[in-house]
Amino acid sequence: MTADAVLVTEPSPGVRVATLNLPKVRNAMTEELTQAWNTAVDRIAADRDTRVMVVTGAGSSFCSGADLSWLDQGAAEDVTIDRLRDRMLPFYRSWLRPRELSFPVIAAVNGPTVGAGVCLALACDLRFASTTALFSTPFIYRGTHGGMGATWLLPEAIGMSRAREMLYTGREVGADEALGWGLVAGVADDALKHSLDVAAHIAEAGPIALRLTKTGLEQSAAGLEASIQWEALAQPVTMTTADLHEGIEAFRQGRPPRFQGR
């Protein structure tokens, strides 16, 4: 495996960047990139100082989606429904790991992203696009069903009607249209710089409260009662921390808080 298939950097306190670094194949999700991605996410998740993660792509593309060239190279006995399913599920779960991380993840979509690459962006908590970004999910025009949660992630982000359009037509959605749809939270000339600015701001929040908020948002799909039950536990947890007293004192003194995660 190429050691630098995914680059991990620390541009500011609490912020970690994972850059997909196979620009010659437009950061396609090859086996090599998938292994490097898992290693990078493990490293970032194990870093107790991580408060926000940013994902971006090297070169002019964010991610061109799954690499299916191995289908042409595999033995016939390996290309069966059950064996393909056994291969797909770990692949999906690897790239959807941003949903499971305890801290927020931002996608800096620096250029075109296709198919499973769109799903990676959707797995992140926030998405910011460059003016050159394009989003397309042309699965059925490759003769395959959508994968990696496309039929759930797209409706969650943009509603069923627009999800149907993206999946049925496979057309490219530009950055401004993506912003109007809610597919991204903002558009900037430099998506990475903008994402890093947002990440640095989020990293200044109370880390315990931040992580509990992400968990609460993930559980909110279960409805209002589930949310208030969660909040009735999570808010008292934060009320017992030193960070709460620091936040109140900083507000009274008119200064930025210095949270320690305790």
Stockholm file with secondary structure:
# STOCKHOLM 1.0

chainA/1-262         MTADAVLVTEPSPGVRVATLNLPKVRNAMTEELTQAWNTAVDRIAADRDTRVMVVTGAGSSFCSGADLSWLDQGAAEDVTIDRLRDRMLPFYRSWLRPRELSFPVIAAVNGPTVGAGVCLALACDLRFASTTALFSTPFIYRGTHGGMGATWLLPEAIGMSRAREMLYTGREVGADEALGWGLVAGVADDALKHSLDVAAHIAEAGPIALRLTKTGLEQSAAGLEASIQWEALAQPVTMTTADLHEGIEAFRQGRPPRFQGR
#=GR chainA/1-262 SS CCTTSEEEEEEETTEEEEEECCGGGTTCBCHHHHHHHHHHHHHHHHCTTCCEEEEEESTTCSBCCBCCTHHHHSCGGGSSHHHHHHHHHHHHHHHTGGGTSSSCEEEEECSCEETHHHHHHHHSSEEEEETTCEEECCGGGGTSCCCTTHHHHHHHHHCHHHHHHHHHHCCCEEHHHHHHHTSSSEEESSHHHHHHHHHHHHTTSCHHHHHHHHHHHHHGGGCHHHHHHHHHHHHHHHHTSHHHHHHHHHHHHTSCCCCCCC
#=GC SS_cons         CCTTSEEEEEEETTEEEEEECCGGGTTCBCHHHHHHHHHHHHHHHHCTTCCEEEEEESTTCSBCCBCCTHHHHSCGGGSSHHHHHHHHHHHHHHHTGGGTSSSCEEEEECSCEETHHHHHHHHSSEEEEETTCEEECCGGGGTSCCCTTHHHHHHHHHCHHHHHHHHHHCCCEEHHHHHHHTSSSEEESSHHHHHHHHHHHHTTSCHHHHHHHHHHHHHGGGCHHHHHHHHHHHHHHHHTSHHHHHHHHHHHHTSCCCCCCC
//
